Amino acid sequence: MTVKTVILRALSLCAIASVSTGCFASSSAHEALDRRVVIMEAAERQRRPQLETQERRVNALIENLERVRNQLGSVADMANRMEGFDRDIRALRGAVEEMRQTLGDVGDNRTQLSQVLSRIEERVLMLERRTGLAPAVDPASIPADNAALIADANRSLQSNDLVRLRALATALLSRAPQDPLADDARMLLGQASMREQRWATAIQEFRRLVADYPQGDRVPDALAEMAEGFVRLGWCTEAQRSLRLIVDRYASSPRAAAARTRLDEVRRLPRSACSQ
């Protein structure tokens, strides 16, 4: 309830009880009521700027969303992301409205208000990251050691945290493109796209690995993953070509035996599974 409601209710109760208790004649009752009103008003004033700040951030996010939608037009992949933004923003607006209602009685709902504010901060940060207003990953959390970075990226792949994986792999490729682990970073980017079933994007990443690091030990792995991407696209001829490269050029690789088996499987695929 609002501060005004608290005062009116207290005065009404006091008036009802005045005959038997002498409520209006009790200065201590007035002082206690005044103190409670002052405390509640101060707490309410203190928290209202937080609400206003969150509302401004929500409005800014909505404006950014509209700009992104106008720029991207009808691109299917981004349209799905925009729908997700819409859902998140609607939920965020609901949380803001919940906080607005909670502000009515700050004395009894202080814990609830704190929880609402925390949820809003988390959702706003998530939306800022997804719309590019904030870094997807805190730069301070990216390991300075490249081996530790790759280990972290592999853990991110296992936990399906593809946002962090991409931030880590991109950081290594940016600061040390000739590092012996750079091909691992490129491999992880391709694997992340495979997880998302973005076959064409994954193939491009694997091709870049083969082109940029032809002497690297991840080339057979990249060719095998590339072949799977081609199969998913129905490009059976390209898939066979990638598998034959492993068999012919990397016969000593641990991937060679599996590549022979997979090559036979792809050759036996029905025509309906292959467009090329």
DRENDO-1510 file (C-alpha; in Angstrom, 1 decimal, always signed):
<recs>
REC; n; res; u; v; w
REC; 1; MET; +0.0; +0.0; +0.0 .
REC; 2; THR; +1.1; +3.6; -0.5 .
REC; 3; VAL; +2.2; +6.0; +2.2 .
REC; 4; LYS; -1.0; +7.9; +1.8 .
REC; 5; THR; -3.0; +4.8; +2.3 .
REC; 6; VAL; -1.1; +3.9; +5.4 .
REC; 7; ILE; -1.9; +7.4; +6.8 .
REC; 8; LEU; -5.6; +7.2; +6.0 .
REC; 9; ARG; -5.9; +3.7; +7.4 .
REC; 10; ALA; -4.1; +4.7; +10.6 .
REC; 11; LEU; -6.3; +7.8; +11.0 .
REC; 12; SER; -9.4; +5.8; +10.4 .
REC; 13; LEU; -8.5; +3.2; +13.0 .
REC; 14; CYS; -7.6; +5.9; +15.4 .
REC; 15; ALA; -10.9; +7.7; +14.9 .
REC; 16; ILE; -12.8; +4.5; +15.4 .
REC; 17; ALA; -10.9; +3.8; +18.6 .
REC; 18; SER; -11.0; +7.3; +19.9 .
REC; 19; VAL; -13.9; +6.9; +22.2 .
REC; 20; SER; -12.4; +4.1; +24.2 .
REC; 21; THR; -8.6; +4.7; +23.9 .
REC; 22; GLY; -8.2; +8.4; +23.5 .
REC; 23; CYS; -6.3; +8.0; +20.3 .
REC; 24; PHE; -6.4; +11.6; +19.2 .
REC; 25; ALA; -5.3; +12.7; +22.6 .
REC; 26; SER; -2.2; +10.4; +22.5 .
REC; 27; SER; +0.9; +12.3; +21.4 .
REC; 28; SER; +3.0; +9.1; +21.4 .
REC; 29; ALA; +0.6; +7.5; +18.9 .
REC; 30; HIS; +1.0; +10.5; +16.6 .
REC; 31; GLU; +4.7; +10.5; +16.9 .
REC; 32; ALA; +4.9; +6.8; +16.1 .
REC; 33; LEU; +2.7; +7.2; +13.1 .
REC; 34; ASP; +4.8; +10.3; +11.9 .
REC; 35; ARG; +8.0; +8.3; +12.3 .
REC; 36; ARG; +6.7; +5.4; +10.2 .
REC; 37; VAL; +5.4; +7.7; +7.5 .
REC; 38; VAL; +8.8; +9.5; +7.3 .
REC; 39; ILE; +10.6; +6.2; +7.1 .
REC; 40; MET; +8.4; +4.9; +4.4 .
REC; 41; GLU; +8.4; +8.1; +2.3 .
REC; 42; ALA; +12.2; +8.2; +2.5 .
REC; 43; ALA; +12.5; +4.6; +1.4 .
REC; 44; GLU; +10.1; +5.1; -1.4 .
REC; 45; ARG; +11.9; +8.2; -2.7 .
REC; 46; GLN; +15.2; +6.4; -2.5 .
REC; 47; ARG; +13.9; +3.5; -4.7 .
REC; 48; ARG; +11.9; +5.4; -7.3 .
REC; 49; PRO; +15.0; +6.7; -9.1 .
REC; 50; GLN; +16.0; +3.0; -9.6 .
REC; 51; LEU; +12.7; +2.3; -11.3 .
REC; 52; GLU; +13.0; +5.4; -13.5 .
REC; 53; THR; +16.6; +4.3; -14.5 .
REC; 54; GLN; +15.4; +0.8; -15.4 .
REC; 55; GLU; +12.5; +2.2; -17.4 .
REC; 56; ARG; +14.9; +4.4; -19.4 .
REC; 57; ARG; +17.2; +1.5; -20.1 .
REC; 58; VAL; +14.2; -0.6; -21.3 .
REC; 59; ASN; +13.1; +2.2; -23.6 .
REC; 60; ALA; +16.7; +2.5; -25.0 .
REC; 61; LEU; +16.7; -1.2; -25.6 .
REC; 62; ILE; +13.4; -1.1; -27.4 .
REC; 63; GLU; +14.7; +1.7; -29.7 .
REC; 64; ASN; +17.8; -0.3; -30.4 .
REC; 65; LEU; +15.7; -3.3; -31.2 .
REC; 66; GLU; +13.7; -1.3; -33.7 .
REC; 67; ARG; +16.8; +0.0; -35.4 .
REC; 68; VAL; +18.2; -3.5; -35.7 .
REC; 69; ARG; +14.9; -4.8; -37.1 .
REC; 70; ASN; +14.9; -2.0; -39.7 .
REC; 71; GLN; +18.4; -2.7; -40.8 .
REC; 72; LEU; +18.1; -6.5; -41.0 .
REC; 73; GLY; +14.9; -6.6; -42.9 .
REC; 74; SER; +13.6; -10.1; -43.5 .
REC; 75; VAL; +16.7; -12.1; -42.8 .
REC; 76; ALA; +15.3; -15.3; -41.4 .
REC; 77; ASP; +18.1; -16.0; -38.9 .
REC; 78; MET; +17.9; -12.5; -37.4 .
REC; 79; ALA; +14.1; -12.5; -37.5 .
REC; 80; ASN; +14.2; -15.4; -35.0 .
REC; 81; ARG; +16.5; -13.4; -32.8 .
REC; 82; MET; +14.2; -10.4; -32.9 .
REC; 83; GLU; +11.3; -12.5; -31.8 .
REC; 84; GLY; +13.4; -13.5; -28.8 .
REC; 85; PHE; +14.2; -9.9; -28.1 .
REC; 86; ASP; +10.5; -9.1; -28.2 .
REC; 87; ARG; +9.7; -11.8; -25.7 .
REC; 88; ASP; +12.5; -10.8; -23.4 .
REC; 89; ILE; +11.5; -7.1; -23.4 .
REC; 90; ARG; +7.9; -8.0; -22.7 .
REC; 91; ALA; +9.0; -10.0; -19.7 .
REC; 92; LEU; +11.2; -7.2; -18.7 .
REC; 93; ARG; +8.4; -4.7; -18.8 .
REC; 94; GLY; +6.3; -7.0; -16.7 .
REC; 95; ALA; +9.1; -7.1; -14.1 .
REC; 96; VAL; +9.2; -3.3; -14.1 .
REC; 97; GLU; +5.5; -3.1; -13.5 .
REC; 98; GLU; +5.9; -5.6; -10.7 .
REC; 99; MET; +8.5; -3.4; -9.1 .
REC; 100; ARG; +6.2; -0.4; -9.5 .
REC; 101; GLN; +3.5; -2.2; -7.5 .
REC; 102; THR; +6.0; -3.4; -4.9 .
REC; 103; LEU; +7.1; +0.2; -4.3 .
REC; 104; GLY; +3.7; +0.9; -2.7 .
REC; 105; ASP; +4.8; -0.7; +0.6 .
REC; 106; VAL; +8.5; -0.7; +0.9 .
REC; 107; GLY; +8.6; -1.5; +4.5 .
REC; 108; ASP; +7.0; -5.0; +4.1 .
REC; 109; ASN; +8.3; -5.8; +0.7 .
REC; 110; ARG; +12.0; -4.7; +0.9 .
REC; 111; THR; +13.3; -8.3; +0.2 .
REC; 112; GLN; +10.9; -8.8; -2.7 .
REC; 113; LEU; +11.9; -5.4; -4.2 .
REC; 114; SER; +15.6; -6.3; -4.0 .
REC; 115; GLN; +14.9; -9.6; -5.8 .
REC; 116; VAL; +12.9; -7.8; -8.6 .
REC; 117; LEU; +15.7; -5.3; -9.1 .
REC; 118; SER; +18.3; -8.1; -9.3 .
REC; 119; ARG; +16.2; -9.9; -12.0 .
REC; 120; ILE; +15.8; -6.8; -14.0 .
REC; 121; GLU; +19.5; -6.0; -13.9 .
REC; 122; GLU; +20.3; -9.5; -15.1 .
REC; 123; ARG; +17.7; -9.3; -17.9 .
REC; 124; VAL; +18.9; -5.9; -19.0 .
REC; 125; LEU; +22.5; -7.0; -19.1 .
REC; 126; MET; +21.5; -10.1; -21.2 .
REC; 127; LEU; +19.6; -8.0; -23.7 .
REC; 128; GLU; +22.5; -5.5; -23.9 .
REC; 129; ARG; +24.9; -8.3; -24.7 .
REC; 130; ARG; +22.6; -9.8; -27.3 .
REC; 131; THR; +22.0; -6.4; -29.0 .
REC; 132; GLY; +25.7; -5.5; -28.9 .
REC; 133; LEU; +25.3; -2.7; -26.3 .
REC; 134; ALA; +27.6; -4.6; -23.9 .
REC; 135; PRO; +30.4; -7.2; -24.4 .
REC; 136; ALA; +29.1; -10.7; -24.6 .
REC; 137; VAL; +31.8; -11.8; -22.2 .
REC; 138; ASP; +33.7; -9.7; -19.6 .
REC; 139; PRO; +37.2; -9.2; -21.2 .
REC; 140; ALA; +38.7; -9.5; -17.8 .
REC; 141; SER; +37.5; -13.2; -17.7 .
REC; 142; ILE; +39.4; -14.2; -20.8 .
REC; 143; PRO; +42.7; -16.0; -19.8 .
REC; 144; ALA; +45.9; -14.3; -20.9 .
REC; 145; ASP; +47.5; -17.7; -21.4 .
REC; 146; ASN; +46.5; -19.2; -24.8 .
REC; 147; ALA; +46.6; -22.8; -23.5 .
REC; 148; ALA; +44.3; -21.9; -20.6 .
REC; 149; LEU; +42.1; -20.0; -23.1 .
REC; 150; ILE; +41.6; -23.1; -25.3 .
REC; 151; ALA; +40.9; -25.3; -22.3 .
REC; 152; ASP; +38.3; -22.8; -21.2 .
REC; 153; ALA; +36.8; -22.8; -24.7 .
REC; 154; ASN; +36.6; -26.6; -24.8 .
REC; 155; ARG; +34.8; -26.5; -21.5 .
REC; 156; SER; +32.4; -24.0; -22.9 .
REC; 157; LEU; +31.7; -26.3; -25.9 .
REC; 158; GLN; +31.0; -29.2; -23.6 .
REC; 159; SER; +28.6; -27.0; -21.5 .
REC; 160; ASN; +27.1; -25.6; -24.7 .
REC; 161; ASP; +28.0; -22.0; -23.7 .
REC; 162; LEU; +28.6; -21.0; -27.3 .
REC; 163; VAL; +28.6; -17.3; -26.6 .
REC; 164; ARG; +31.6; -17.6; -24.3 .
REC; 165; LEU; +33.3; -20.1; -26.7 .
REC; 166; ARG; +33.1; -17.6; -29.5 .
REC; 167; ALA; +34.4; -14.8; -27.4 .
REC; 168; LEU; +37.4; -16.9; -26.3 .
REC; 169; ALA; +38.3; -18.3; -29.7 .
REC; 170; THR; +37.9; -14.9; -31.4 .
REC; 171; ALA; +40.2; -13.3; -28.7 .
REC; 172; LEU; +42.9; -15.8; -29.4 .
REC; 173; LEU; +42.7; -15.4; -33.2 .
REC; 174; SER; +42.8; -11.7; -32.8 .
REC; 175; ARG; +45.8; -11.4; -30.5 .
REC; 176; ALA; +47.8; -14.4; -31.7 .
REC; 177; PRO; +46.7; -15.6; -35.2 .
REC; 178; GLN; +50.0; -17.5; -35.7 .
REC; 179; ASP; +50.0; -19.2; -32.3 .
REC; 180; PRO; +50.2; -23.1; -32.5 .
REC; 181; LEU; +46.8; -23.2; -30.9 .
REC; 182; ALA; +45.2; -20.8; -33.4 .
REC; 183; ASP; +43.9; -23.7; -35.5 .
REC; 184; ASP; +42.2; -25.1; -32.4 .
REC; 185; ALA; +40.4; -21.8; -31.9 .
REC; 186; ARG; +39.2; -21.9; -35.5 .
REC; 187; MET; +38.2; -25.5; -35.1 .
REC; 188; LEU; +36.1; -24.6; -32.0 .
REC; 189; LEU; +34.3; -21.8; -34.0 .
REC; 190; GLY; +33.3; -24.3; -36.6 .
REC; 191; GLN; +32.1; -26.8; -34.0 .
REC; 192; ALA; +30.0; -24.1; -32.4 .
REC; 193; SER; +28.2; -23.5; -35.7 .
REC; 194; MET; +27.7; -27.2; -36.1 .
REC; 195; ARG; +26.1; -27.3; -32.7 .
REC; 196; GLU; +23.7; -24.7; -33.9 .
REC; 197; GLN; +23.1; -26.6; -37.2 .
REC; 198; ARG; +24.5; -23.6; -39.2 .
REC; 199; TRP; +26.1; -26.0; -41.7 .
REC; 200; ALA; +27.2; -23.4; -44.3 .
REC; 201; THR; +28.8; -21.2; -41.6 .
REC; 202; ALA; +30.6; -24.2; -40.1 .
REC; 203; ILE; +32.0; -25.2; -43.4 .
REC; 204; GLN; +33.4; -21.8; -44.0 .
REC; 205; GLU; +35.2; -21.9; -40.6 .
REC; 206; PHE; +36.7; -25.3; -41.4 .
REC; 207; ARG; +37.8; -24.1; -44.9 .
REC; 208; ARG; +39.5; -21.1; -43.3 .
REC; 209; LEU; +41.3; -23.5; -40.9 .
REC; 210; VAL; +42.6; -25.7; -43.8 .
REC; 211; ALA; +43.6; -22.6; -45.8 .
REC; 212; ASP; +45.2; -20.6; -43.0 .
REC; 213; TYR; +46.9; -23.6; -41.2 .
REC; 214; PRO; +47.6; -26.2; -43.8 .
REC; 215; GLN; +50.4; -27.7; -41.7 .
REC; 216; GLY; +48.4; -27.8; -38.5 .
REC; 217; ASP; +47.4; -31.0; -36.8 .
REC; 218; ARG; +43.7; -30.1; -36.9 .
REC; 219; VAL; +43.3; -30.2; -40.7 .
REC; 220; PRO; +42.1; -33.9; -40.8 .
REC; 221; ASP; +39.5; -33.1; -38.1 .
REC; 222; ALA; +38.4; -30.0; -40.0 .
REC; 223; LEU; +38.0; -32.0; -43.2 .
REC; 224; ALA; +35.9; -34.7; -41.4 .
REC; 225; GLU; +33.7; -32.0; -39.8 .
REC; 226; MET; +33.4; -30.3; -43.2 .
REC; 227; ALA; +32.2; -33.6; -44.7 .
REC; 228; GLU; +29.5; -33.9; -42.1 .
REC; 229; GLY; +28.4; -30.3; -42.9 .
REC; 230; PHE; +28.2; -31.2; -46.6 .
REC; 231; VAL; +26.1; -34.3; -45.9 .
REC; 232; ARG; +23.7; -32.2; -43.8 .
REC; 233; LEU; +23.3; -29.9; -46.8 .
REC; 234; GLY; +22.9; -32.8; -49.2 .
REC; 235; TRP; +26.2; -32.0; -51.0 .
REC; 236; CYS; +27.3; -35.6; -51.1 .
REC; 237; THR; +29.9; -35.1; -53.8 .
REC; 238; GLU; +31.7; -32.5; -51.7 .
REC; 239; ALA; +31.5; -34.7; -48.7 .
REC; 240; GLN; +33.1; -37.5; -50.5 .
REC; 241; ARG; +35.9; -35.2; -51.7 .
REC; 242; SER; +36.7; -34.0; -48.2 .
REC; 243; LEU; +36.8; -37.6; -46.9 .
REC; 244; ARG; +39.0; -38.8; -49.7 .
REC; 245; LEU; +41.5; -36.0; -48.8 .
REC; 246; ILE; +41.8; -37.5; -45.4 .
REC; 247; VAL; +42.3; -41.0; -46.7 .
REC; 248; ASP; +44.8; -39.9; -49.4 .
REC; 249; ARG; +46.8; -37.2; -47.7 .
REC; 250; TYR; +46.5; -38.0; -44.0 .
REC; 251; ALA; +46.6; -41.8; -44.1 .
REC; 252; SER; +48.6; -41.8; -40.8 .
REC; 253; SER; +46.0; -39.6; -39.1 .
REC; 254; PRO; +43.8; -41.1; -36.4 .
REC; 255; ARG; +40.9; -39.8; -38.6 .
REC; 256; ALA; +41.9; -41.9; -41.6 .
REC; 257; ALA; +40.2; -45.2; -40.6 .
REC; 258; ALA; +36.9; -43.5; -39.7 .
REC; 259; ALA; +37.1; -41.4; -42.9 .
REC; 260; ARG; +37.2; -44.6; -45.0 .
REC; 261; THR; +34.2; -46.0; -43.2 .
REC; 262; ARG; +32.3; -42.7; -43.5 .
REC; 263; LEU; +33.2; -42.4; -47.2 .
REC; 264; ASP; +31.6; -45.8; -47.9 .
REC; 265; GLU; +28.5; -44.7; -46.0 .
REC; 266; VAL; +28.2; -41.5; -48.0 .
REC; 267; ARG; +28.6; -43.4; -51.3 .
REC; 268; ARG; +25.6; -45.6; -50.3 .
REC; 269; LEU; +23.3; -42.7; -49.4 .
REC; 270; PRO; +20.1; -42.7; -51.4 .
REC; 271; ARG; +19.6; -40.1; -54.2 .
REC; 272; SER; +16.9; -38.5; -52.1 .
REC; 273; ALA; +19.5; -37.6; -49.5 .
REC; 274; CYS; +21.8; -35.8; -52.0 .
REC; 275; SER; +21.1; -32.7; -54.0 .
REC; 276; GLN; +24.7; -32.6; -55.4 .
</recs>
